Amino acid sequence: EAAELAALERCLANSPATWRVVVGHHPIVSYSSKHGSQPELRGIREVMERLGATAYFNGHDHNLQHVVPVMKAPTPGGNP
């Protein structure tokens, strides 16, 4: 798990992209009654928030959810 978080951190920190999108299998936050949020994925969210990732897309839950982030998401391109 630590190696994967370090790799994610390197990728996001070194990315010149305006839109930094992370894709994973398990949801960081889920309102599914079957699976729900997994505490071990909190590290991914922390790295994404700290390094300004724009979005996280995932599968696993077999339903469509639009989850609004709790933190203030950075504006793409760095403009407030």
N, CA, C and O atoms as a Maestro MAE file, in Angstrom:
{
 s_m_m2io_version
 :::
 2.0.0
}

f_m_ct {
 s_m_title
 :::
 protein
 m_atom[320] {
  # First column is atom index #
  i_m_mmod_type
  r_m_x_coord
  r_m_y_coord
  r_m_z_coord
  i_m_residue_number
  s_m_chain_name
  s_m_pdb_residue_name
  s_m_pdb_atom_name
  i_m_atomic_number
  :::
  1 25 0.818 -1.199 0.000 1 A "GLU " " N  " 7
  2 3 0.000 0.000 0.000 1 A "GLU " " CA " 6
  3 2 0.862 1.264 0.000 1 A "GLU " " C  " 6
  4 15 0.544 2.224 -0.702 1 A "GLU " " O  " 8
  5 25 1.931 1.275 0.767 2 A "ALA " " N  " 7
  6 3 2.808 2.449 0.833 2 A "ALA " " CA " 6
  7 2 3.476 2.710 -0.516 2 A "ALA " " C  " 6
  8 15 3.631 3.862 -0.924 2 A "ALA " " O  " 8
  9 25 3.868 1.645 -1.204 3 A "ALA " " N  " 7
  10 3 4.512 1.805 -2.512 3 A "ALA " " CA " 6
  11 2 3.548 2.404 -3.529 3 A "ALA " " C  " 6
  12 15 3.934 3.243 -4.343 3 A "ALA " " O  " 8
  13 25 2.290 1.967 -3.477 4 A "GLU " " N  " 7
  14 3 1.291 2.511 -4.405 4 A "GLU " " CA " 6
  15 2 1.010 3.981 -4.120 4 A "GLU " " C  " 6
  16 15 0.876 4.778 -5.049 4 A "GLU " " O  " 8
  17 25 0.919 4.345 -2.847 5 A "LEU " " N  " 7
  18 3 0.694 5.759 -2.499 5 A "LEU " " CA " 6
  19 2 1.875 6.621 -2.924 5 A "LEU " " C  " 6
  20 15 1.690 7.736 -3.411 5 A "LEU " " O  " 8
  21 25 3.091 6.105 -2.741 6 A "ALA " " N  " 7
  22 3 4.280 6.846 -3.160 6 A "ALA " " CA " 6
  23 2 4.292 7.044 -4.671 6 A "ALA " " C  " 6
  24 15 4.653 8.117 -5.154 6 A "ALA " " O  " 8
  25 25 3.897 6.011 -5.422 7 A "ALA " " N  " 7
  26 3 3.839 6.125 -6.885 7 A "ALA " " CA " 6
  27 2 2.787 7.151 -7.305 7 A "ALA " " C  " 6
  28 15 3.029 7.955 -8.206 7 A "ALA " " O  " 8
  29 25 1.621 7.128 -6.656 8 A "LEU " " N  " 7
  30 3 0.580 8.114 -6.950 8 A "LEU " " CA " 6
  31 2 1.078 9.521 -6.656 8 A "LEU " " C  " 6
  32 15 0.859 10.443 -7.442 8 A "LEU " " O  " 8
  33 25 1.745 9.678 -5.527 9 A "GLU " " N  " 7
  34 3 2.277 10.989 -5.157 9 A "GLU " " CA " 6
  35 2 3.286 11.489 -6.178 9 A "GLU " " C  " 6
  36 15 3.250 12.661 -6.553 9 A "GLU " " O  " 8
  37 25 4.182 10.626 -6.634 10 A "ARG " " N  " 7
  38 3 5.165 11.016 -7.663 10 A "ARG " " CA " 6
  39 2 4.473 11.423 -8.951 10 A "ARG " " C  " 6
  40 15 4.811 12.444 -9.550 10 A "ARG " " O  " 8
  41 25 3.498 10.619 -9.379 11 A "CYS " " N  " 7
  42 3 2.786 10.925 -10.629 11 A "CYS " " CA " 6
  43 2 2.084 12.279 -10.556 11 A "CYS " " C  " 6
  44 15 2.199 13.092 -11.473 11 A "CYS " " O  " 8
  45 25 1.367 12.517 -9.475 12 A "LEU " " N  " 7
  46 3 0.639 13.783 -9.354 12 A "LEU " " CA " 6
  47 2 1.584 14.970 -9.191 12 A "LEU " " C  " 6
  48 15 1.359 16.032 -9.772 12 A "LEU " " O  " 8
  49 25 2.633 14.791 -8.408 13 A "ALA " " N  " 7
  50 3 3.584 15.893 -8.163 13 A "ALA " " CA " 6
  51 2 4.339 16.282 -9.432 13 A "ALA " " C  " 6
  52 15 4.682 17.449 -9.616 13 A "ALA " " O  " 8
  53 25 4.599 15.313 -10.304 14 A "ASN " " N  " 7
  54 3 5.387 15.577 -11.513 14 A "ASN " " CA " 6
  55 2 4.540 15.842 -12.749 14 A "ASN " " C  " 6
  56 15 5.082 16.071 -13.830 14 A "ASN " " O  " 8
  57 25 3.234 15.815 -12.607 15 A "SER " " N  " 7
  58 3 2.364 15.997 -13.766 15 A "SER " " CA " 6
  59 2 2.208 17.476 -14.117 15 A "SER " " C  " 6
  60 15 1.871 18.286 -13.254 15 A "SER " " O  " 8
  61 25 2.451 17.831 -15.378 16 A "PRO " " N  " 7
  62 3 2.233 19.212 -15.814 16 A "PRO " " CA " 6
  63 2 0.786 19.445 -16.272 16 A "PRO " " C  " 6
  64 15 0.435 20.548 -16.693 16 A "PRO " " O  " 8
  65 25 -0.048 18.403 -16.186 17 A "ALA " " N  " 7
  66 3 -1.409 18.485 -16.708 17 A "ALA " " CA " 6
  67 2 -2.275 19.461 -15.914 17 A "ALA " " C  " 6
  68 15 -2.126 19.592 -14.699 17 A "ALA " " O  " 8
  69 25 -3.171 20.135 -16.606 18 A "THR " " N  " 7
  70 3 -4.134 21.010 -15.955 18 A "THR " " CA " 6
  71 2 -5.153 20.184 -15.189 18 A "THR " " C  " 6
  72 15 -5.504 20.513 -14.055 18 A "THR " " O  " 8
  73 25 -5.626 19.111 -15.809 19 A "TRP " " N  " 7
  74 3 -6.600 18.213 -15.187 19 A "TRP " " CA " 6
  75 2 -5.879 16.939 -14.783 19 A "TRP " " C  " 6
  76 15 -5.419 16.184 -15.640 19 A "TRP " " O  " 8
  77 25 -5.779 16.697 -13.490 20 A "ARG " " N  " 7
  78 3 -5.137 15.473 -12.988 20 A "ARG " " CA " 6
  79 2 -6.235 14.537 -12.487 20 A "ARG " " C  " 6
  80 15 -6.873 14.807 -11.469 20 A "ARG " " O  " 8
  81 25 -6.450 13.445 -13.201 21 A "VAL " " N  " 7
  82 3 -7.523 12.506 -12.902 21 A "VAL " " CA " 6
  83 2 -6.913 11.193 -12.433 21 A "VAL " " C  " 6
  84 15 -5.990 10.669 -13.055 21 A "VAL " " O  " 8
  85 25 -7.434 10.671 -11.336 22 A "VAL " " N  " 7
  86 3 -6.984 9.396 -10.790 22 A "VAL " " CA " 6
  87 2 -8.095 8.374 -11.024 22 A "VAL " " C  " 6
  88 15 -9.271 8.662 -10.803 22 A "VAL " " O  " 8
  89 25 -7.713 7.181 -11.474 23 A "VAL " " N  " 7
  90 3 -8.678 6.119 -11.738 23 A "VAL " " CA " 6
  91 2 -8.319 4.918 -10.866 23 A "VAL " " C  " 6
  92 15 -7.165 4.491 -10.817 23 A "VAL " " O  " 8
  93 25 -9.317 4.389 -10.186 24 A "GLY " " N  " 7
  94 3 -9.102 3.217 -9.336 24 A "GLY " " CA " 6
  95 2 -10.284 2.279 -9.415 24 A "GLY " " C  " 6
  96 15 -11.303 2.594 -10.030 24 A "GLY " " O  " 8
  97 25 -10.145 1.142 -8.799 25 A "HIS " " N  " 7
  98 3 -11.246 0.178 -8.819 25 A "HIS " " CA " 6
  99 2 -12.232 0.433 -7.683 25 A "HIS " " C  " 6
  100 15 -13.439 0.495 -7.919 25 A "HIS " " O  " 8
  101 25 -11.748 0.580 -6.477 26 A "HIS " " N  " 7
  102 3 -12.614 0.773 -5.309 26 A "HIS " " CA " 6
  103 2 -12.914 2.256 -5.086 26 A "HIS " " C  " 6
  104 15 -12.061 3.106 -5.342 26 A "HIS " " O  " 8
  105 25 -14.117 2.569 -4.613 27 A "PRO " " N  " 7
  106 3 -14.461 3.965 -4.350 27 A "PRO " " CA " 6
  107 2 -13.809 4.479 -3.066 27 A "PRO " " C  " 6
  108 15 -13.683 3.749 -2.084 27 A "PRO " " O  " 8
  109 25 -13.399 5.745 -3.091 28 A "ILE " " N  " 7
  110 3 -12.901 6.392 -1.878 28 A "ILE " " CA " 6
  111 2 -14.084 6.703 -0.970 28 A "ILE " " C  " 6
  112 15 -14.010 6.523 0.246 28 A "ILE " " O  " 8
  113 25 -15.173 7.170 -1.570 29 A "VAL " " N  " 7
  114 3 -16.413 7.450 -0.851 29 A "VAL " " CA " 6
  115 2 -17.537 6.753 -1.605 29 A "VAL " " C  " 6
  116 15 -17.604 6.836 -2.832 29 A "VAL " " O  " 8
  117 25 -18.409 6.075 -0.894 30 A "SER " " N  " 7
  118 3 -19.518 5.388 -1.548 30 A "SER " " CA " 6
  119 2 -20.745 5.411 -0.657 30 A "SER " " C  " 6
  120 15 -20.649 5.312 0.566 30 A "SER " " O  " 8
  121 25 -21.885 5.542 -1.285 31 A "TYR " " N  " 7
  122 3 -23.143 5.482 -0.565 31 A "TYR " " CA " 6
  123 2 -23.866 4.171 -0.836 31 A "TYR " " C  " 6
  124 15 -25.062 4.046 -0.573 31 A "TYR " " O  " 8
  125 25 -23.139 3.203 -1.357 32 A "SER " " N  " 7
  126 3 -23.711 1.896 -1.638 32 A "SER " " CA " 6
  127 2 -23.975 1.172 -0.321 32 A "SER " " C  " 6
  128 15 -23.159 1.226 0.600 32 A "SER " " O  " 8
  129 25 -25.096 0.510 -0.239 33 A "SER " " N  " 7
  130 3 -25.408 -0.239 0.977 33 A "SER " " CA " 6
  131 2 -24.627 -1.551 1.043 33 A "SER " " C  " 6
  132 15 -24.501 -2.145 2.113 33 A "SER " " O  " 8
  133 25 -24.107 -2.000 -0.090 34 A "LYS " " N  " 7
  134 3 -23.391 -3.277 -0.117 34 A "LYS " " CA " 6
  135 2 -21.899 -3.134 0.176 34 A "LYS " " C  " 6
  136 15 -21.341 -3.931 0.930 34 A "LYS " " O  " 8
  137 25 -21.253 -2.136 -0.407 35 A "HIS " " N  " 7
  138 3 -19.800 -2.025 -0.259 35 A "HIS " " CA " 6
  139 2 -19.387 -0.893 0.675 35 A "HIS " " C  " 6
  140 15 -18.653 -1.128 1.634 35 A "HIS " " O  " 8
  141 25 -19.832 0.297 0.419 36 A "GLY " " N  " 7
  142 3 -19.483 1.433 1.269 36 A "GLY " " CA " 6
  143 2 -18.051 1.901 1.106 36 A "GLY " " C  " 6
  144 15 -17.292 1.332 0.321 36 A "GLY " " O  " 8
  145 25 -17.682 2.924 1.837 37 A "SER " " N  " 7
  146 3 -16.337 3.499 1.796 37 A "SER " " CA " 6
  147 2 -15.368 2.589 2.557 37 A "SER " " C  " 6
  148 15 -15.743 1.954 3.543 37 A "SER " " O  " 8
  149 25 -14.141 2.535 2.095 38 A "GLN " " N  " 7
  150 3 -13.131 1.696 2.728 38 A "GLN " " CA " 6
  151 2 -12.083 2.571 3.403 38 A "GLN " " C  " 6
  152 15 -11.438 3.376 2.731 38 A "GLN " " O  " 8
  153 25 -11.899 2.437 4.701 39 A "PRO " " N  " 7
  154 3 -10.956 3.286 5.437 39 A "PRO " " CA " 6
  155 2 -9.532 3.229 4.903 39 A "PRO " " C  " 6
  156 15 -8.810 4.223 4.978 39 A "PRO " " O  " 8
  157 25 -9.112 2.090 4.365 40 A "GLU " " N  " 7
  158 3 -7.732 1.978 3.886 40 A "GLU " " CA " 6
  159 2 -7.458 2.830 2.649 40 A "GLU " " C  " 6
  160 15 -6.306 2.970 2.240 40 A "GLU " " O  " 8
  161 25 -8.501 3.399 2.052 41 A "LEU " " N  " 7
  162 3 -8.305 4.257 0.879 41 A "LEU " " CA " 6
  163 2 -8.175 5.732 1.242 41 A "LEU " " C  " 6
  164 15 -8.047 6.572 0.352 41 A "LEU " " O  " 8
  165 25 -8.205 6.060 2.520 42 A "ARG " " N  " 7
  166 3 -8.077 7.469 2.941 42 A "ARG " " CA " 6
  167 2 -6.767 8.093 2.475 42 A "ARG " " C  " 6
  168 15 -6.717 9.291 2.193 42 A "ARG " " O  " 8
  169 25 -5.710 7.293 2.393 43 A "GLY " " N  " 7
  170 3 -4.418 7.807 1.948 43 A "GLY " " CA " 6
  171 2 -4.477 8.342 0.529 43 A "GLY " " C  " 6
  172 15 -3.827 9.339 0.212 43 A "GLY " " O  " 8
  173 25 -5.248 7.689 -0.327 44 A "ILE " " N  " 7
  174 3 -5.397 8.148 -1.708 44 A "ILE " " CA " 6
  175 2 -6.051 9.522 -1.720 44 A "ILE " " C  " 6
  176 15 -5.596 10.427 -2.419 44 A "ILE " " O  " 8
  177 25 -7.105 9.672 -0.953 45 A "ARG " " N  " 7
  178 3 -7.803 10.959 -0.903 45 A "ARG " " CA " 6
  179 2 -6.885 12.062 -0.381 45 A "ARG " " C  " 6
  180 15 -6.886 13.175 -0.907 45 A "ARG " " O  " 8
  181 25 -6.102 11.754 0.652 46 A "GLU " " N  " 7
  182 3 -5.185 12.751 1.221 46 A "GLU " " CA " 6
  183 2 -4.164 13.214 0.177 46 A "GLU " " C  " 6
  184 15 -3.914 14.412 0.042 46 A "GLU " " O  " 8
  185 25 -3.582 12.279 -0.550 47 A "VAL " " N  " 7
  186 3 -2.594 12.621 -1.589 47 A "VAL " " CA " 6
  187 2 -3.261 13.440 -2.688 47 A "VAL " " C  " 6
  188 15 -2.697 14.432 -3.151 47 A "VAL " " O  " 8
  189 25 -4.447 13.037 -3.106 48 A "MET " " N  " 7
  190 3 -5.162 13.769 -4.159 48 A "MET " " CA " 6
  191 2 -5.469 15.200 -3.733 48 A "MET " " C  " 6
  192 15 -5.280 16.132 -4.515 48 A "MET " " O  " 8
  193 25 -5.939 15.383 -2.511 49 A "GLU " " N  " 7
  194 3 -6.268 16.728 -2.026 49 A "GLU " " CA " 6
  195 2 -5.016 17.587 -1.917 49 A "GLU " " C  " 6
  196 15 -5.015 18.750 -2.319 49 A "GLU " " O  " 8
  197 25 -3.953 17.007 -1.371 50 A "ARG " " N  " 7
  198 3 -2.715 17.774 -1.162 50 A "ARG " " CA " 6
  199 2 -2.074 18.190 -2.477 50 A "ARG " " C  " 6
  200 15 -1.509 19.280 -2.569 50 A "ARG " " O  " 8
  201 25 -2.154 17.339 -3.496 51 A "LEU " " N  " 7
  202 3 -1.472 17.617 -4.759 51 A "LEU " " CA " 6
  203 2 -2.416 18.095 -5.860 51 A "LEU " " C  " 6
  204 15 -2.011 18.203 -7.018 51 A "LEU " " O  " 8
  205 25 -3.655 18.379 -5.513 52 A "GLY " " N  " 7
  206 3 -4.562 19.036 -6.444 52 A "GLY " " CA " 6
  207 2 -5.120 18.178 -7.563 52 A "GLY " " C  " 6
  208 15 -5.319 18.671 -8.673 52 A "GLY " " O  " 8
  209 25 -5.376 16.900 -7.294 53 A "ALA " " N  " 7
  210 3 -6.029 16.080 -8.310 53 A "ALA " " CA " 6
  211 2 -7.440 16.604 -8.544 53 A "ALA " " C  " 6
  212 15 -8.110 17.037 -7.606 53 A "ALA " " O  " 8
  213 25 -7.882 16.563 -9.776 54 A "THR " " N  " 7
  214 3 -9.172 17.125 -10.159 54 A "THR " " CA " 6
  215 2 -10.326 16.169 -9.889 54 A "THR " " C  " 6
  216 15 -11.395 16.598 -9.454 54 A "THR " " O  " 8
  217 25 -10.122 14.869 -10.146 55 A "ALA " " N  " 7
  218 3 -11.230 13.915 -10.021 55 A "ALA " " CA " 6
  219 2 -10.697 12.516 -9.761 55 A "ALA " " C  " 6
  220 15 -9.537 12.210 -10.035 55 A "ALA " " O  " 8
  221 25 -11.576 11.676 -9.225 56 A "TYR " " N  " 7
  222 3 -11.294 10.262 -9.010 56 A "TYR " " CA " 6
  223 2 -12.457 9.478 -9.584 56 A "TYR " " C  " 6
  224 15 -13.602 9.675 -9.178 56 A "TYR " " O  " 8
  225 25 -12.172 8.588 -10.525 57 A "PHE " " N  " 7
  226 3 -13.198 7.735 -11.123 57 A "PHE " " CA " 6
  227 2 -12.932 6.294 -10.710 57 A "PHE " " C  " 6
  228 15 -11.783 5.858 -10.642 57 A "PHE " " O  " 8
  229 25 -14.004 5.561 -10.436 58 A "ASN " " N  " 7
  230 3 -13.841 4.180 -10.010 58 A "ASN " " CA " 6
  231 2 -14.991 3.320 -10.498 58 A "ASN " " C  " 6
  232 15 -16.002 3.819 -10.993 58 A "ASN " " O  " 8
  233 25 -14.815 2.036 -10.348 59 A "GLY " " N  " 7
  234 3 -15.853 1.057 -10.634 59 A "GLY " " CA " 6
  235 2 -16.310 0.444 -9.327 59 A "GLY " " C  " 6
  236 15 -16.618 1.165 -8.379 59 A "GLY " " O  " 8
  237 25 -16.356 -0.850 -9.265 60 A "HIS " " N  " 7
  238 3 -16.678 -1.679 -8.121 60 A "HIS " " CA " 6
  239 2 -18.148 -1.637 -7.721 60 A "HIS " " C  " 6
  240 15 -18.826 -2.662 -7.789 60 A "HIS " " O  " 8
  241 25 -18.653 -0.491 -7.311 61 A "ASP " " N  " 7
  242 3 -20.077 -0.398 -6.978 61 A "ASP " " CA " 6
  243 2 -20.869 -0.409 -8.284 61 A "ASP " " C  " 6
  244 15 -20.542 0.324 -9.218 61 A "ASP " " O  " 8
  245 25 -21.884 -1.220 -8.347 62 A "HIS " " N  " 7
  246 3 -22.643 -1.385 -9.579 62 A "HIS " " CA " 6
  247 2 -23.843 -0.451 -9.605 62 A "HIS " " C  " 6
  248 15 -24.987 -0.869 -9.785 62 A "HIS " " O  " 8
  249 25 -23.542 0.824 -9.420 63 A "ASN " " N  " 7
  250 3 -24.548 1.876 -9.520 63 A "ASN " " CA " 6
  251 2 -23.831 3.179 -9.856 63 A "ASN " " C  " 6
  252 15 -22.606 3.257 -9.761 63 A "ASN " " O  " 8
  253 25 -24.578 4.188 -10.244 64 A "LEU " " N  " 7
  254 3 -24.000 5.475 -10.601 64 A "LEU " " CA " 6
  255 2 -24.169 6.427 -9.426 64 A "LEU " " C  " 6
  256 15 -25.277 6.622 -8.927 64 A "LEU " " O  " 8
  257 25 -23.064 7.015 -8.988 65 A "GLN " " N  " 7
  258 3 -23.096 7.975 -7.888 65 A "GLN " " CA " 6
  259 2 -22.315 9.212 -8.300 65 A "GLN " " C  " 6
  260 15 -21.245 9.108 -8.899 65 A "GLN " " O  " 8
  261 25 -22.841 10.360 -7.984 66 A "HIS " " N  " 7
  262 3 -22.133 11.624 -8.166 66 A "HIS " " CA " 6
  263 2 -21.899 12.167 -6.765 66 A "HIS " " C  " 6
  264 15 -22.812 12.702 -6.136 66 A "HIS " " O  " 8
  265 25 -20.678 12.027 -6.284 67 A "VAL " " N  " 7
  266 3 -20.346 12.425 -4.922 67 A "VAL " " CA " 6
  267 2 -19.643 13.770 -4.976 67 A "VAL " " C  " 6
  268 15 -18.618 13.911 -5.642 67 A "VAL " " O  " 8
  269 25 -20.181 14.745 -4.289 68 A "VAL " " N  " 7
  270 3 -19.583 16.077 -4.241 68 A "VAL " " CA " 6
  271 2 -18.500 16.060 -3.166 68 A "VAL " " C  " 6
  272 15 -18.754 15.609 -2.049 68 A "VAL " " O  " 8
  273 25 -17.298 16.542 -3.481 69 A "PRO " " N  " 7
  274 3 -16.217 16.494 -2.500 69 A "PRO " " CA " 6
  275 2 -16.493 17.387 -1.295 69 A "PRO " " C  " 6
  276 15 -17.153 18.421 -1.398 69 A "PRO " " O  " 8
  277 25 -15.974 16.960 -0.163 70 A "VAL " " N  " 7
  278 3 -16.107 17.740 1.061 70 A "VAL " " CA " 6
  279 2 -15.107 18.892 1.049 70 A "VAL " " C  " 6
  280 15 -15.401 19.985 1.534 70 A "VAL " " O  " 8
  281 25 -13.919 18.639 0.488 71 A "MET " " N  " 7
  282 3 -12.897 19.695 0.455 71 A "MET " " CA " 6
  283 2 -13.165 20.641 -0.707 71 A "MET " " C  " 6
  284 15 -13.940 20.327 -1.611 71 A "MET " " O  " 8
  285 25 -12.521 21.794 -0.676 72 A "LYS " " N  " 7
  286 3 -12.636 22.746 -1.772 72 A "LYS " " CA " 6
  287 2 -11.705 22.275 -2.877 72 A "LYS " " C  " 6
  288 15 -10.484 22.307 -2.723 72 A "LYS " " O  " 8
  289 25 -12.274 21.846 -3.975 73 A "ALA " " N  " 7
  290 3 -11.466 21.338 -5.090 73 A "ALA " " CA " 6
  291 2 -10.740 22.493 -5.775 73 A "ALA " " C  " 6
  292 15 -11.301 23.580 -5.917 73 A "ALA " " O  " 8
  293 25 -9.506 22.266 -6.199 74 A "PRO " " N  " 7
  294 3 -8.791 23.310 -6.935 74 A "PRO " " CA " 6
  295 2 -9.421 23.557 -8.295 74 A "PRO " " C  " 6
  296 15 -9.961 22.645 -8.921 74 A "PRO " " O  " 8
  297 25 -9.344 24.775 -8.729 75 A "THR " " N  " 7
  298 3 -9.872 25.123 -10.046 75 A "THR " " CA " 6
  299 2 -8.867 24.658 -11.102 75 A "THR " " C  " 6
  300 15 -7.679 24.957 -10.984 75 A "THR " " O  " 8
  301 25 -9.313 23.941 -12.121 76 A "PRO " " N  " 7
  302 3 -8.365 23.521 -13.166 76 A "PRO " " CA " 6
  303 2 -7.616 24.717 -13.740 76 A "PRO " " C  " 6
  304 15 -8.214 25.752 -14.032 76 A "PRO " " O  " 8
  305 25 -6.338 24.571 -13.895 77 A "GLY " " N  " 7
  306 3 -5.517 25.658 -14.405 77 A "GLY " " CA " 6
  307 2 -4.991 26.562 -13.315 77 A "GLY " " C  " 6
  308 15 -4.202 27.467 -13.590 77 A "GLY " " O  " 8
  309 25 -5.420 26.332 -12.060 78 A "GLY " " N  " 7
  310 3 -4.903 27.091 -10.949 78 A "GLY " " CA " 6
  311 2 -5.568 28.426 -10.704 78 A "GLY " " C  " 6
  312 15 -5.122 29.169 -9.830 78 A "GLY " " O  " 8
  313 25 -6.611 28.762 -11.434 79 A "ASN " " N  " 7
  314 3 -7.275 30.050 -11.232 79 A "ASN " " CA " 6
  315 2 -8.347 29.915 -10.157 79 A "ASN " " C  " 6
  316 15 -9.104 28.944 -10.172 79 A "ASN " " O  " 8
  317 25 -8.432 30.863 -9.225 80 A "PRO " " N  " 7
  318 3 -9.445 30.782 -8.170 80 A "PRO " " CA " 6
  319 2 -10.847 30.985 -8.689 80 A "PRO " " C  " 6
  320 15 -11.804 30.944 -7.916 80 A "PRO " " O  " 8
  :::
 }
 m_bond[319] {
  # First column is bond index #
  i_m_from
  i_m_to
  i_m_order
  :::
  1 1 2 1
  2 2 3 1
  3 3 4 2
  4 3 5 1
  5 5 6 1
  6 6 7 1
  7 7 8 2
  8 7 9 1
  9 9 10 1
  10 10 11 1
  11 11 12 2
  12 11 13 1
  13 13 14 1
  14 14 15 1
  15 15 16 2
  16 15 17 1
  17 17 18 1
  18 18 19 1
  19 19 20 2
  20 19 21 1
  21 21 22 1
  22 22 23 1
  23 23 24 2
  24 23 25 1
  25 25 26 1
  26 26 27 1
  27 27 28 2
  28 27 29 1
  29 29 30 1
  30 30 31 1
  31 31 32 2
  32 31 33 1
  33 33 34 1
  34 34 35 1
  35 35 36 2
  36 35 37 1
  37 37 38 1
  38 38 39 1
  39 39 40 2
  40 39 41 1
  41 41 42 1
  42 42 43 1
  43 43 44 2
  44 43 45 1
  45 45 46 1
  46 46 47 1
  47 47 48 2
  48 47 49 1
  49 49 50 1
  50 50 51 1
  51 51 52 2
  52 51 53 1
  53 53 54 1
  54 54 55 1
  55 55 56 2
  56 55 57 1
  57 57 58 1
  58 58 59 1
  59 59 60 2
  60 59 61 1
  61 61 62 1
  62 62 63 1
  63 63 64 2
  64 63 65 1
  65 65 66 1
  66 66 67 1
  67 67 68 2
  68 67 69 1
  69 69 70 1
  70 70 71 1
  71 71 72 2
  72 71 73 1
  73 73 74 1
  74 74 75 1
  75 75 76 2
  76 75 77 1
  77 77 78 1
  78 78 79 1
  79 79 80 2
  80 79 81 1
  81 81 82 1
  82 82 83 1
  83 83 84 2
  84 83 85 1
  85 85 86 1
  86 86 87 1
  87 87 88 2
  88 87 89 1
  89 89 90 1
  90 90 91 1
  91 91 92 2
  92 91 93 1
  93 93 94 1
  94 94 95 1
  95 95 96 2
  96 95 97 1
  97 97 98 1
  98 98 99 1
  99 99 100 2
  100 99 101 1
  101 101 102 1
  102 102 103 1
  103 103 104 2
  104 103 105 1
  105 105 106 1
  106 106 107 1
  107 107 108 2
  108 107 109 1
  109 109 110 1
  110 110 111 1
  111 111 112 2
  112 111 113 1
  113 113 114 1
  114 114 115 1
  115 115 116 2
  116 115 117 1
  117 117 118 1
  118 118 119 1
  119 119 120 2
  120 119 121 1
  121 121 122 1
  122 122 123 1
  123 123 124 2
  124 123 125 1
  125 125 126 1
  126 126 127 1
  127 127 128 2
  128 127 129 1
  129 129 130 1
  130 130 131 1
  131 131 132 2
  132 131 133 1
  133 133 134 1
  134 134 135 1
  135 135 136 2
  136 135 137 1
  137 137 138 1
  138 138 139 1
  139 139 140 2
  140 139 141 1
  141 141 142 1
  142 142 143 1
  143 143 144 2
  144 143 145 1
  145 145 146 1
  146 146 147 1
  147 147 148 2
  148 147 149 1
  149 149 150 1
  150 150 151 1
  151 151 152 2
  152 151 153 1
  153 153 154 1
  154 154 155 1
  155 155 156 2
  156 155 157 1
  157 157 158 1
  158 158 159 1
  159 159 160 2
  160 159 161 1
  161 161 162 1
  162 162 163 1
  163 163 164 2
  164 163 165 1
  165 165 166 1
  166 166 167 1
  167 167 168 2
  168 167 169 1
  169 169 170 1
  170 170 171 1
  171 171 172 2
  172 171 173 1
  173 173 174 1
  174 174 175 1
  175 175 176 2
  176 175 177 1
  177 177 178 1
  178 178 179 1
  179 179 180 2
  180 179 181 1
  181 181 182 1
  182 182 183 1
  183 183 184 2
  184 183 185 1
  185 185 186 1
  186 186 187 1
  187 187 188 2
  188 187 189 1
  189 189 190 1
  190 190 191 1
  191 191 192 2
  192 191 193 1
  193 193 194 1
  194 194 195 1
  195 195 196 2
  196 195 197 1
  197 197 198 1
  198 198 199 1
  199 199 200 2
  200 199 201 1
  201 201 202 1
  202 202 203 1
  203 203 204 2
  204 203 205 1
  205 205 206 1
  206 206 207 1
  207 207 208 2
  208 207 209 1
  209 209 210 1
  210 210 211 1
  211 211 212 2
  212 211 213 1
  213 213 214 1
  214 214 215 1
  215 215 216 2
  216 215 217 1
  217 217 218 1
  218 218 219 1
  219 219 220 2
  220 219 221 1
  221 221 222 1
  222 222 223 1
  223 223 224 2
  224 223 225 1
  225 225 226 1
  226 226 227 1
  227 227 228 2
  228 227 229 1
  229 229 230 1
  230 230 231 1
  231 231 232 2
  232 231 233 1
  233 233 234 1
  234 234 235 1
  235 235 236 2
  236 235 237 1
  237 237 238 1
  238 238 239 1
  239 239 240 2
  240 239 241 1
  241 241 242 1
  242 242 243 1
  243 243 244 2
  244 243 245 1
  245 245 246 1
  246 246 247 1
  247 247 248 2
  248 247 249 1
  249 249 250 1
  250 250 251 1
  251 251 252 2
  252 251 253 1
  253 253 254 1
  254 254 255 1
  255 255 256 2
  256 255 257 1
  257 257 258 1
  258 258 259 1
  259 259 260 2
  260 259 261 1
  261 261 262 1
  262 262 263 1
  263 263 264 2
  264 263 265 1
  265 265 266 1
  266 266 267 1
  267 267 268 2
  268 267 269 1
  269 269 270 1
  270 270 271 1
  271 271 272 2
  272 271 273 1
  273 273 274 1
  274 274 275 1
  275 275 276 2
  276 275 277 1
  277 277 278 1
  278 278 279 1
  279 279 280 2
  280 279 281 1
  281 281 282 1
  282 282 283 1
  283 283 284 2
  284 283 285 1
  285 285 286 1
  286 286 287 1
  287 287 288 2
  288 287 289 1
  289 289 290 1
  290 290 291 1
  291 291 292 2
  292 291 293 1
  293 293 294 1
  294 294 295 1
  295 295 296 2
  296 295 297 1
  297 297 298 1
  298 298 299 1
  299 299 300 2
  300 299 301 1
  301 301 302 1
  302 302 303 1
  303 303 304 2
  304 303 305 1
  305 305 306 1
  306 306 307 1
  307 307 308 2
  308 307 309 1
  309 309 310 1
  310 310 311 1
  311 311 312 2
  312 311 313 1
  313 313 314 1
  314 314 315 1
  315 315 316 2
  316 315 317 1
  317 317 318 1
  318 318 319 1
  319 319 320 2
  :::
 }
}
